[in-house]
Amino acid sequence: MGSPTSQTTTPSAEVAEDPSSEAVEFISAYYAERKMPRAADRIAAILGEIAATGTYWQTPDELAHGAKVAWRQSVRCIGRVRWAGLKIRDRRTVTTTTGIASELAEHLRVADNGGRIRSVLTVFAADHPRTGPRARIWNDQLIRYGGWQLNDEVIGDPAQLEMTSAAVKLGWQPPSTPGRFDLLPWVVETATEEPTLVDAPRHLVREVALTHPDHPWFADLQLRWHALPVIANMRLRIGGVNYSCAPFNGHYLGDEIGTRNMCDADRYNQLRPVAAGLGLDTEDESSLWREHAALLINQAVLHSFRAAGVRISIPNDESEMFMRFCEGEERAGRPVYGDWSWINGSVGWAALHAVHHRYYDTRVPNPNFWPAPRTPFFSEPNLRERHAASRQEG
């Protein structure tokens, strides 16, 4: 593909910069990789459109290719060997909250695939060249559980305290008795509508109760997790064009649930309860009780998802497949981009091949998915206000 545009800092979410050079680079690489003629004609048309409007409309094929390359170049993902199989749902003409909510529900249905999770990306309208996003989802993932601060205790997911509070402020009526796994609603905003609550369609949310094959008492912890990780708050950037509303999913890696969601002290913090079930001495760190408990939780996650017929991967297998991905990229003459701290699993890391053998190109190229950090909810004008102000300014 040639050398992609590399960034050392996150490119602006406001498409204020001229996208011409990035567009030329992307289209040139796209035509070269697909071995198609007449790239110069397409580039000339795009540059003319940018001169007239400040941006350009990517064809469905350009969008699909760019989205797949964004996954292929995503430095934090170990599962990129599957990049060519990403299913693209082009919904750029859907601009209302009602329409977006309907498409998000359809995304869940298509991606769930009866438990045989498939990788899906749904792309909504591109950002405006002056005022930024035309649509945005407040939730970091489409399926998340509420978090409740009750005195000195957090019920549910501590990572969702702010999102839970924002949903309540917008009028969400949570369960009268907060639980550990209360499904959060979506908050969707557009360039013409205020931030709006949308109930997540529970009938489309597959959940897995966690049990362990050798320890019946584990079921008494009443833990569960959802099957489908749909990232909703990252910005897709292709050829100088930003798509701030482009939710996408792969499938879970076991330790994402078992180690991060269940074990982290600032998440569900289940190490001590599991260690107690094992009869371990939690006052003696040399007993490695944390490691024993973490391993058991990860075993429970893998066992439960597989028993439920839900697709899930283990770090060892993904590490092997990632090395195959690296070999394929090198054969194609492309650099392998990677963030070491994300690529390597958190359980049995020393046994994973991705830890060894190589160093990765640490640049972050475009096309790519970019984090979309935002200020606290309600602390800045919403999208409707921003676009209205822009229209008044002419």
N, C-alpha and C positions, 0 to 999 in steps of 0.2 A: 504493500500500500504506500510505500514511501514513509517519510517521517511525519507523524501526526503533530498537530499543534500541541505543545506541552505547556502545562501551567504549573507554576510554583505556588500560586494562590488561587482561591476559588474565583472564577470569572464572575463578573457582575450579574446579578439577577435582573437588573434593569438593562434592557438591550439598547444602551445608549451608544456603545461603541459601534463603529462601522463593521458589519459582519462580512464585508467583501473578501478579505484575505482568507478568513476561515472557510467561507463558502467555496472559494476557488480551490483551496487545499482539499476539502472534503469531496467535492465533485470530481476533481482530478483523480483522487485515490479510488473513489467509487467506480468510475469508468475503467480505470486500470485493473482493479481487482476483478471486475466482471468481464473484462476483455471486450468492452463495447466501444464502438467508434463514435465520432462526432462529439467528444467532450467539449471542444471549443465552442460549438454552437450553443450547448446548454449553459456553459459559463457565461457567454455573452448575454443570453436571455436573463440569467439571474442577476448579472451586474446592472442591466437596464432596469429590472424590477426593484433592485435595492436603491438605485438612484432616484426612482420615482416615489417609493413608499417607505424606505428605510429598512425594509426586510424583504423576504421572498417566501413563496409557497413551495414547499418540498413535495415532489410527487409521492404517491403512495410507496413506490419501489424505493425511492431515496430515503423516505422515512423508515421503512422496514429495515433496509440495509444499515442505516445509521444507528438504529436502536440495537441491532444485533452486535455491531461493532462496539457500541457503548458497553454492552455486557462483556464482550471479549476483552476490553481494555479496563474493566473495572478492577482497580488494584486491591480491593478488599475481598473479592470473591474467589473461593477455592473451586467452585463448581463450574468454571467457565468452559470446560470441555464440551458442554451442551449448548454453547452459544448459538450455533446455527439453527437449533430447533425452537428458538423463542417464537411464540405465537404473538403476532402484532394485531391489535384491534385499533384501527384508525377511527377515532371518534372526534376528529377535530371540528366538526360542524355542530357538535352537541355543546351548547353553551348555557343552558339553564340548570338551576339546581335540581329540578325534577328530572330532567334528562340525564344529568350526571349521576344522580342517585340510582336511577334505573340501570345505567351502564355499570356502575360499581357492583350492583347486585348480580348482574350478568357475568361480570368478571369472576366473582366468587364461584358461580355455578360452573363456568367453563374451566377454571383453574382447578377446582376440587376434583372434577372428573371421576366421581365415585370413589375417591380416596387415592386414585392413581394420579397424584398431583402432577400437573404439567405447568411449564413456565409460560407465563402470559404477561403481556404489557398492554395496557389500555392508554392511548394518547388522546388528550383533549386539546383544546385550542392553544396555539402558540402564544407566547407572551407578546404584548403590544410593544412596538419599537420604542415608545417613549415612556409609557406608564407601567410596564412590567406585566405581571401575571393577569390573565383574563379569568382564571379559575384557580382555586386552591383548596386543599383539604387540610384541616387543622390536625387531624390525627396522624401520628407517626406511622401507624399501621392500621389497616381497615378492621382488624380484629384485635381488640385490646380489652383488658379488664380494669374496672375502676379501682381507684385507690382512695382510702378514707382515713383521715387523721382523727383518731378518737383518743383524746388526752395524750398519753405518751406512746400510744400504740397505733400502728398503721394496719388497717384491714385492707386486704387486696394487694394491688401492685403499687409499691411506693413510686415507681417511675411514672405513674399516671395521675399523681396527685393534682398537678396543675391542669391537665386535660379534663379530669373529673370536675374540678372546680369551675372551669370555663363552661362545660356542658350544663352544670347546674345553674350558672349565672344566665345562660341563654334560655332556661326554662325546662331543662330536663327534670323529669320526676323519677328519681332513682328508687330502688326498692326501699320499703320502710325500714327494713333491717339490713344494713350493708353486709354484703358477703365478700368472700375472697375472689369470686369469679363472676362479677356482675359485668355483663357485656356493655361496653360503652357505645353511645350513639355516635354517628358521624357528624362533623360540622363542616359544611361545604359553603364556600362563598364564591361569588362571581363578580364580574365587572358591573353587573346591573342589579344585583341582589345582595341584601344584607347576609351576614353569616347565618346559616340556617341549620337547625337540628334535623337530622334524618335518622330514624331508627334503623340500626343494622338488622338485616333480615335474619332472624335467629334460625329459621328453617334452612338457611344456606350455610350456617356456621357449624362445621363438623368439629366435635370435641372428643378427646380421648381421655378416659379415666386411667390414672396411672396405678399399676399394680406390679408386683414383683413375683416371678415364678417360684422363688424359693422362700419367700418371706410373706406369708399371708397378712401379717400385721401391717404391711406397707399400705394396703388398701384403706386401713382405718385413718390414714392421714388425709384422705379425701382430696387428693391432688388431681388436677386435670390440666390439659392444655389444648389449645386449638390446633387444627391440622395444617392451616394455611397461613404462611407469613407473607402478607401483601404490604410492601413498603409503599407508603402514600405521600411522604413529604420530601422526596428527593427530586431534584430538577434534572431533567434530561436535556443535554445540549448536543445538538447536531449541526455542524456546518455553520456555526454562529447564531443559530436559532435556539432559543430556550423554550422548553415545555415544562412549566412549573406544576402542571397537573398531569402526571403520567405514572399512575400506580403500577407496580410490577411485582411479580413473585417468582421464586423458585420453590424448592421444598426444603424442609428443615434438615439441618445437620443435628444429630442427636445431642451433642453437647451444647448447642445453642439453647436448648430447653433444659437439659439435665444439669449443666454447669452454670450457665449464665442466669437463666430465668429462675431456676429453683434454688441454686446455692448462693448466689451473690448476696452479701449482707444488705445491700440496698434494693434487693428485689424480694423474692419470697423466703429467702433465708432459712432453708430447710435442713441445713447440715446438723444442727443440734438435735432436732426431733428424730432424724434418721439415726444419728449416732446413739441416741437413747434407746431406740428400738433394737439396735445391735448390741446393746449392753456395753458400749465402749466408755472408757474413762475420758471424759472431755476436759478434765483438769490436767491431763498429762499429754502435752503436745508431742512428746516423743513416740506416743502410740500411733501417731498419724491418723487419728480419728477422723479428721476432716477429709483426708484422701479416701479412707475406707467408705465414709458416708457418700462422698461425691461419686465414687465408682458405683455404689449401689443404686443411687438415683439415676445415673446414666443407663445402667442396665434396665431399670424399670421403664424408662422412657422408650428405649429400643424395643423391649419386649411388648409393651402396651401398644405402641403404634403398629408393630408388625402383626400382633394378634387382632387388631382392629382393621387390618387391611389398608393402612395408610402409609403412603410412601415416606421413607425417612432414610438418611444415610449415616454411616459411621465415619469418623475422621480418618481411620486407616484406609478405607476404600477410596474416599475422596482424595486423600493424599496421593495414592497411586494414580488416580485418574488425572489429577492436576499435573503430575509429571508427564503424562501422555500429552496433555494440552501444551505444556512447555515445548515438548519435542516437536509437536505439530506446528507451533508458531515459528520455531527456529527453522524448520524445513521451508516454511513459507517466506522466510526472510524478514520476519517481524520480531521486534524486541518483546520480551516478556515483562510486563509491568506487574509490580506486586508490592504490597505493604506487608512485610514479614509479620508484624504484630497481629494482623487479621487472618493471614492465610493459614497459620499453624493452629491446630486445635488445642484445646485447653486440658484435655485428658490424654495422658500417655504421649505427650508431645514429643518426647525424645525418640519415640519409635516411628514418627511420621517422616516420610521421605522429603516432604516439602521443607522440613527444617534443615535438611542437609543438601549437599551437592552444589548449591548454586547461590548466586546473588541476583536480585531482581532489579530491573530498571525502576527507580523510585519516582520518576516523573509521573504526573497524572495527565494523560493526553485527552484530547477531544477527538471524536465523540465520547461522552462519558456521562455517568450519573453523579451529580454533585449534591452534597449536603445542603439543605436549605435552612440554616439557622434563622430563627426569628426572635424578635423581642417578645417579652411576656404578652400573653393574650390581652387584647383591648388597649394596649399601650400605644398603638399607632393607628392611623386611618386605615379603614378596611378597603378592600379593592374597589367597591362601588364608589366610595368617597374619593379615592385617588383618581379614578377614571372620570368622575364628574368634574373634579377640579381641573383636570387636564383639558376637558372639553370647554370649560369656561375660559381657560387661558388661551384658547384658540388653537 
